[in-house]
């Protein structure tokens, strides 16, 4: 990093980032090599001294589960004594959350200094394009934050970094790395406008992260996309490890366990238990009675993918004891992935934003909270999502749905459209006893849910990272009190 002090404040750094093209805030954009140029990312990193060449990398793609799997891999590596960087997106509260080292986000000062340094390289690229009379787009918001994270990990310095793909894989800004292991967690329908309308097409984009000779770990179970990944790995002569064939899990369910550190959880918390087998022979148990703090069978599958990835690192000579795998999995936490922030009454935050993730959320609710019939959902989502599909899954599972729109991103579905879709979905699945309410903003939606919640109620927030981020701050500022709920 330059020795000059930063010339930016944090607000100015954020303003600078938001002045760049941000595809997280654009409803539609052209997903093509002319728009998402890896050459532009390579040039930006070259101007920064190629920080991503200074440490080994684990690269993780997938439609769902990639953030959770990345976090579990990083937690295991930290537990094994490796200083570990973790890059994920989007963030919930502060952008510094995107670049973590051993579970700790970058500080505000570090973030400002990083953006200030990257800005210098971006300005040079902008000036060069202008002097050439070129109308080429300069580095984007995501490219700049990705470069900043890679620079941050080099400066700390880390022993290893886990990079989560932002969108797709083939054209993603993280796909400039040469990893130790390439990971694809799952394939389902999402971002179809950009990635394609078939699972095979989506798998082809995700498989774009696979590099010649580099081990590939796949958690993909559907045969059509799995075959695409197998063929890509074979074509590039990669050692290939697939769930159900080379490793497997036995799901042991969700259970309540006692804890004493968090009074808001009433002295107890939920955990998922599983056994891991490798190879996929039930008689050969690699690790039994594992416990993770992320809930549901889908998270157990993510944990199996994380373990299989770490096992590939062990085969390359990494010192990762079994105890580190066990403790790292237990310690991993991922905000807004079926996150229970309060248990009496339960308040659950889940950033599920496609049909597959919504189904996983519903399965957790049915398993862990089967005795709670009064369920209240706060829901909003983005315009490029399968709104009707998500609502068809959700409506039969809730007694009240509070529809709203988040304020922190322009991609949110309009309330009029959202209500029409909800009413159509309710008629289609023949749900007559689900009350559908409309509130103009997350604060009003949270207030409405709070007024409806009784001692035997559950509140769930889902549909978008952006909604969960806004509700989370409201819930933390005004939690549902057990005493108030018990006397409601």
LODOKOL-249418 format. One record per residue (C-alpha): x, y, z. Coordinates in Angstrom, 3 decimals, m for minus. Example, Ala and Ser with C-alpha at 12.3 -4.5 7.8 and 13.67 -1.06 7.14 Angstrom:
residues 2
12.300,m4.500,7.800
13.670,m1.060,7.140
This chain:
residues 488
0.000,0.000,0.000
1.114,3.560,m0.611
2.543,5.376,2.425
0.411,8.423,1.727
m2.503,8.836,4.140
m5.957,8.189,2.654
m7.573,11.210,1.048
m11.076,9.819,1.579
m13.507,9.636,4.463
m15.607,6.483,4.810
m18.664,8.310,3.455
m16.620,9.545,0.504
m15.298,6.028,m0.121
m18.852,4.682,m0.183
m19.981,7.525,m2.423
m17.135,6.762,m4.800
m18.093,3.086,m4.956
m21.740,3.908,m5.571
m20.717,6.181,m8.432
m19.460,3.112,m10.297
m21.752,0.742,m12.173
m23.271,m1.583,m9.579
m25.004,m4.636,m11.025
m26.327,m5.521,m7.563
m28.627,m2.514,m7.951
m29.549,m2.864,m11.626
m32.653,m4.955,m12.445
m31.323,m6.071,m15.821
m27.881,m6.006,m17.353
m26.150,m7.700,m20.271
m24.271,m10.770,m19.023
m21.613,m11.095,m21.679
m17.874,m10.913,m22.066
m18.099,m7.404,m23.525
m19.686,m6.160,m20.280
m18.067,m8.330,m17.617
m14.480,m8.283,m18.813
m12.003,m10.457,m16.950
m9.280,m8.623,m18.875
m10.353,m5.442,m17.084
m10.103,m7.216,m13.723
m6.680,m8.612,m14.634
m5.484,m5.106,m15.548
m6.795,m3.633,m12.303
m5.061,m6.298,m10.225
m1.868,m5.943,m12.258
m1.812,m2.224,m11.426
m2.143,m3.223,m7.745
0.769,m5.656,m7.911
m1.365,m8.797,m8.371
m2.143,m9.275,m4.676
m4.156,m12.456,m5.378
m0.929,m14.236,m6.368
0.483,m13.943,m2.834
m1.654,m16.598,m1.111
m3.455,m19.852,m1.943
m7.167,m19.626,m2.760
m10.243,m21.831,m2.495
m12.821,m20.726,m5.075
m16.532,m21.407,m4.403
m19.429,m21.084,m6.865
m23.025,m22.331,m6.828
m26.620,m21.171,m7.092
m27.237,m21.566,m3.379
m25.081,m22.591,m0.459
m21.890,m20.961,m1.699
m21.814,m18.352,1.083
m22.465,m20.917,3.818
m19.982,m23.397,2.344
m17.332,m20.677,1.985
m17.845,m19.644,5.610
m17.551,m23.236,6.860
m14.357,m23.833,4.860
m12.878,m20.591,6.194
m13.872,m21.445,9.773
m12.209,m24.868,9.523
m8.998,m23.354,8.144
m8.929,m20.741,10.918
m9.478,m23.479,13.508
m6.495,m25.323,12.011
m4.305,m22.288,12.699
m4.199,m20.743,9.236
m4.856,m17.024,8.996
m7.794,m17.142,6.613
m9.392,m14.500,4.435
m13.030,m14.793,3.395
m14.628,m12.761,0.613
m18.427,m12.929,0.300
m21.245,m10.797,m1.079
m23.543,m9.051,m0.652
m23.176,m7.588,2.840
m26.000,m7.143,5.336
m24.991,m4.128,7.383
m21.559,m2.740,6.483
m19.524,m3.286,3.351
m16.528,m4.237,5.496
m18.318,m7.560,6.126
m17.381,m8.647,2.607
m13.691,m8.998,3.511
m13.086,m11.001,6.677
m9.903,m12.350,8.243
m10.395,m15.131,10.797
m14.018,m14.112,11.209
m13.341,m10.401,11.697
m14.378,m7.826,9.081
m11.952,m5.203,7.905
m12.035,m2.035,9.964
m13.467,1.209,8.638
m9.983,2.682,8.375
m8.693,m0.367,6.502
m11.624,m0.191,4.109
m11.058,3.504,3.377
m7.344,2.971,2.772
m8.077,0.036,0.460
m10.609,1.972,m1.622
m8.236,4.935,m1.768
m5.477,2.696,m3.132
m7.711,0.894,m5.618
m9.205,4.210,m6.721
m5.781,5.367,m7.871
m5.518,2.362,m10.197
m9.110,2.798,m11.388
m8.506,6.487,m12.136
m5.462,5.550,m14.210
m7.579,3.086,m16.194
m10.317,5.679,m16.694
m7.795,8.276,m17.887
m6.208,5.829,m20.310
m9.592,4.918,m21.773
m10.470,8.617,m22.115
m7.199,9.500,m23.811
m7.757,6.725,m26.335
m11.221,8.045,m27.131
m12.605,4.745,m25.897
m16.125,4.426,m24.553
m15.260,1.282,m22.666
m16.728,0.916,m19.215
m14.242,1.256,m16.352
m14.035,m1.066,m13.331
m17.383,m1.698,m11.658
m18.467,m1.581,m8.011
m18.025,m5.339,m7.668
m14.671,m5.385,m9.433
m13.388,m2.637,m7.142
m14.596,m4.350,m3.960
m13.163,m7.670,m5.159
m9.798,m6.055,m5.844
m9.914,m4.315,m2.456
m10.556,m7.645,m0.718
m7.695,m9.335,m2.567
m5.416,m6.454,m1.614
m6.602,m6.615,2.005
m5.748,m10.315,2.233
m2.265,m9.674,0.848
m1.636,m6.880,3.323
m2.730,m8.728,6.450
m1.152,m11.147,5.187
m3.315,m14.284,5.111
m2.174,m17.873,4.715
m5.164,m18.696,2.514
m8.276,m16.981,1.153
m11.726,m18.381,0.390
m13.421,m16.481,m2.438
m17.172,m16.720,m3.031
m18.288,m16.108,m6.616
m20.658,m13.174,m6.973
m22.695,m14.200,m10.043
m22.311,m17.203,m12.295
m18.646,m18.085,m12.424
m17.210,m17.894,m15.926
m17.322,m14.080,m16.099
m17.255,m13.331,m12.373
m14.600,m10.925,m11.108
m13.222,m13.568,m8.735
m12.469,m15.871,m11.679
m9.011,m14.392,m12.152
m7.641,m16.656,m9.439
m5.792,m19.966,m9.795
m7.173,m21.908,m6.817
m6.069,m24.937,m4.849
m9.608,m26.338,m5.099
m12.621,m25.309,m7.187
m15.995,m25.854,m5.505
m19.517,m25.869,m6.961
m22.120,m26.236,m4.232
m25.420,m26.591,m6.098
m27.266,m25.724,m9.295
m30.850,m24.435,m9.367
m32.816,m21.732,m11.138
m31.778,m18.145,m10.371
m30.493,m15.211,m12.443
m31.931,m16.909,m15.531
m31.780,m13.706,m17.602
m28.014,m13.729,m17.195
m27.125,m17.414,m16.858
m29.701,m19.254,m18.974
m33.074,m20.944,m18.699
m31.898,m24.531,m18.214
m29.966,m26.159,m15.414
m27.389,m27.291,m17.959
m26.813,m23.718,m19.134
m26.507,m22.454,m15.555
m24.108,m25.298,m14.742
m21.993,m24.338,m17.721
m21.568,m20.839,m16.327
m20.721,m22.132,m12.837
m18.286,m24.669,m14.298
m16.406,m21.755,m15.820
m14.395,m21.537,m12.575
m12.821,m24.959,m13.177
m9.111,m24.745,m14.030
m6.868,m27.309,m15.711
m5.670,m29.982,m13.295
m7.180,m28.338,m10.203
m9.330,m30.591,m7.957
m13.076,m30.001,m8.231
m15.580,m30.679,m5.435
m19.246,m30.740,m6.446
m22.361,m30.792,m4.299
m24.632,m30.876,m7.357
m27.175,m33.712,m7.208
m29.426,m33.188,m10.261
m28.080,m35.311,m13.100
m28.406,m32.768,m15.921
m26.184,m30.054,m14.358
m23.966,m32.645,m12.635
m23.097,m34.156,m16.016
m22.089,m30.733,m17.353
m19.681,m30.276,m14.461
m18.321,m33.819,m14.780
m17.586,m33.290,m18.472
m15.894,m29.947,m17.848
m13.719,m31.442,m15.099
m12.818,m34.412,m17.321
m11.967,m32.161,m20.277
m9.561,m30.189,m18.094
m8.125,m33.347,m16.462
m9.218,m32.350,m12.972
m9.494,m34.746,m10.038
m13.268,m34.766,m9.460
m15.190,m35.413,m6.234
m18.973,m35.548,m6.272
m21.475,m35.796,m3.429
m23.212,m39.154,m3.340
m20.411,m40.833,m5.258
m17.109,m39.857,m3.631
m18.458,m38.524,m0.352
m21.815,m38.527,1.371
m23.594,m37.503,4.545
m26.148,m38.913,6.919
m28.460,m36.170,8.113
m29.245,m36.485,11.843
m31.682,m33.600,12.102
m32.070,m30.296,13.955
m31.963,m30.269,17.746
m32.161,m27.762,20.570
m29.069,m27.636,22.802
m28.440,m25.662,25.959
m26.315,m22.547,25.988
m25.627,m19.904,28.598
m24.119,m16.962,26.725
m27.161,m15.424,25.041
m30.178,m14.530,27.164
m32.187,m13.500,24.091
m32.159,m17.139,23.026
m33.531,m18.311,26.341
m30.458,m20.391,27.205
m30.812,m22.659,24.173
m29.972,m22.763,20.499
m30.638,m24.919,17.472
m27.963,m27.035,15.794
m27.837,m29.427,12.862
m26.192,m32.827,13.282
m24.714,m35.061,10.589
m22.214,m37.806,9.843
m19.725,m37.565,6.969
m18.531,m40.543,4.904
m15.685,m40.774,2.421
m15.630,m42.724,0.203
m19.391,m43.019,m0.185
m19.583,m46.355,1.582
m21.680,m46.312,4.773
m19.246,m48.716,6.426
m16.385,m46.221,6.121
m17.263,m43.294,8.380
m14.765,m40.469,8.150
m16.374,m38.228,10.767
m19.420,m38.914,12.914
m21.702,m36.831,15.127
m20.730,m33.499,13.618
m22.563,m30.391,14.793
m23.089,m27.179,12.835
m24.844,m23.978,13.848
m26.435,m23.581,10.399
m29.859,m25.153,10.192
m31.316,m27.763,7.903
m30.550,m30.666,5.613
m29.305,m28.273,2.929
m26.723,m26.909,5.379
m25.681,m30.446,6.261
m25.031,m30.949,2.524
m23.038,m27.700,2.453
m21.027,m28.940,5.443
m20.259,m32.180,3.575
m19.011,m30.159,0.593
m16.880,m28.045,2.958
m15.330,m31.163,4.522
m14.691,m32.721,1.106
m12.943,m29.506,0.061
m10.758,m29.480,3.164
m9.912,m33.151,2.577
m8.556,m32.180,m0.853
m6.317,m29.618,0.867
m5.149,m32.321,3.283
m4.171,m34.439,0.283
m2.017,m31.521,m0.902
m0.149,m31.464,2.415
m2.173,m28.991,4.472
m2.135,m29.700,8.207
m5.834,m29.710,9.107
m6.574,m32.046,12.045
m9.964,m33.710,12.428
m10.542,m31.690,15.607
m10.153,m28.478,13.602
m12.732,m29.667,11.097
m15.130,m30.502,13.909
m14.624,m27.267,15.860
m14.520,m25.112,12.734
m17.865,m26.427,11.547
m19.407,m25.881,14.977
m18.103,m22.307,15.134
m19.199,m21.229,11.636
m21.908,m18.575,11.596
m23.551,m17.001,8.557
m25.999,m14.157,9.190
m29.395,m14.383,7.470
m29.221,m18.061,6.567
m32.177,m19.378,8.583
m30.742,m17.382,11.455
m32.709,m17.547,14.699
m32.038,m14.191,16.366
m34.599,m14.773,19.119
m36.311,m17.918,20.365
m39.174,m16.728,22.615
m41.048,m16.003,20.411
m38.877,m17.198,17.515
m37.650,m14.579,15.043
m35.940,m16.051,11.979
m34.046,m14.169,9.278
m33.401,m15.885,5.958
m32.148,m14.190,2.803
m33.632,m16.904,0.564
m34.417,m15.344,m2.813
m35.089,m18.266,m5.142
m37.438,m21.224,m5.057
m34.803,m23.758,m3.999
m33.718,m21.629,m1.026
m37.323,m20.950,m0.029
m38.040,m24.688,m0.024
m35.022,m25.231,2.216
m36.293,m22.528,4.592
m39.762,m24.110,4.736
m38.224,m27.510,5.510
m36.338,m26.032,8.462
m39.473,m24.334,9.793
m41.452,m27.559,9.504
m38.733,m29.545,11.249
m37.675,m27.156,14.002
m40.934,m25.312,14.654
m43.596,m27.864,13.747
m45.617,m27.090,16.879
m46.017,m23.385,16.045
m49.116,m22.785,13.940
m49.258,m18.983,14.124
m46.557,m18.051,11.623
m46.027,m14.486,10.402
m43.922,m13.784,7.320
m42.439,m10.449,6.261
m41.652,m10.673,2.562
m40.178,m8.558,m0.220
m38.021,m9.473,m3.172
m36.320,m8.195,m6.322
m37.897,m7.890,m9.751
m35.633,m10.478,m11.379
m36.697,m13.304,m9.048
m39.277,m16.077,m9.434
m41.816,m14.256,m7.298
m44.770,m16.519,m8.105
m42.744,m19.672,m7.418
m41.556,m18.410,m4.053
m45.044,m17.318,m2.992
m46.548,m20.674,m3.943
m44.088,m22.328,m1.543
m44.600,m19.817,1.259
m48.330,m19.118,1.369
m49.449,m22.553,2.660
m46.931,m22.349,5.513
m47.935,m19.028,7.087
m51.071,m17.704,8.749
m50.163,m14.086,7.936
m47.934,m12.608,5.235
m46.873,m8.962,5.478
m45.796,m7.769,2.054
m43.499,m4.767,1.890
m40.705,m3.190,m0.146
m37.191,m2.523,1.031
m35.791,0.963,0.675
m32.077,0.298,0.168
m32.169,m0.995,m3.421
m34.242,0.073,m6.451
m34.700,m3.504,m7.682
m37.519,m4.189,m5.208
m40.872,m5.396,m6.554
m43.560,m2.708,m6.421
m46.223,m3.278,m3.753
m49.080,m3.290,m6.247
m47.382,m6.010,m8.298
m46.406,m7.907,m5.160
m49.993,m7.955,m3.874
m51.361,m9.100,m7.232
m48.833,m11.918,m7.399
m49.603,m12.969,m3.820
m53.339,m13.051,m4.431
m52.870,m15.030,m7.647
m50.557,m17.500,m5.902
m53.019,m17.860,m3.005
m55.801,m18.724,m5.451
m53.558,m21.155,m7.316
m52.527,m23.130,m4.230
m56.032,m22.741,m2.750
m54.952,m21.018,0.451
m57.971,m19.250,1.849
m56.995,m18.762,5.468
m53.696,m16.905,4.963
m54.083,m13.220,5.763
m52.227,m10.975,3.302
m51.264,m7.517,4.565
m49.495,m4.648,2.819
m47.063,m2.275,4.554
m45.140,0.501,2.755
m41.712,m0.092,4.304
m39.771,m2.545,6.477
m40.287,m0.483,9.651
m44.065,m0.590,9.200
m43.906,m4.302,8.350
m41.895,m5.069,11.484
m44.313,m3.035,13.596
m47.267,m4.924,12.122
m45.625,m8.299,12.757
m44.763,m7.259,16.299
m48.371,m6.299,17.014
m49.619,m9.645,15.649
m47.101,m11.850,17.472
m48.359,m13.704,20.510
m46.717,m16.190,22.876
m47.262,m19.026,20.391
m46.205,m17.162,17.241
m43.201,m17.177,14.948
m41.926,m14.316,12.789
m39.883,m15.051,9.672
m38.294,m12.504,7.329
m37.338,m13.659,3.830
m37.173,m12.896,0.113
m34.043,m10.766,m0.177
m30.723,m9.866,1.428
m31.810,m6.248,1.188
m35.017,m6.816,3.173
m33.245,m8.899,5.811
m30.586,m6.203,6.237
m33.218,m3.555,6.985
m35.322,m5.753,9.265
m32.290,m7.003,11.154
m31.411,m3.512,12.359
m35.032,m2.906,13.348
m35.257,m6.192,15.228
m32.011,m5.538,17.072
m33.204,m2.058,18.055
m36.658,m3.276,19.096
m36.609,m7.001,19.867
m39.796,m8.848,20.681
m39.822,m9.192,24.437
m40.823,m12.564,25.886
m42.808,m10.884,28.670
m44.746,m8.698,26.242
m45.387,m11.581,23.902
m46.515,m13.854,26.723
m49.135,m11.359,27.837
m50.271,m10.253,24.369
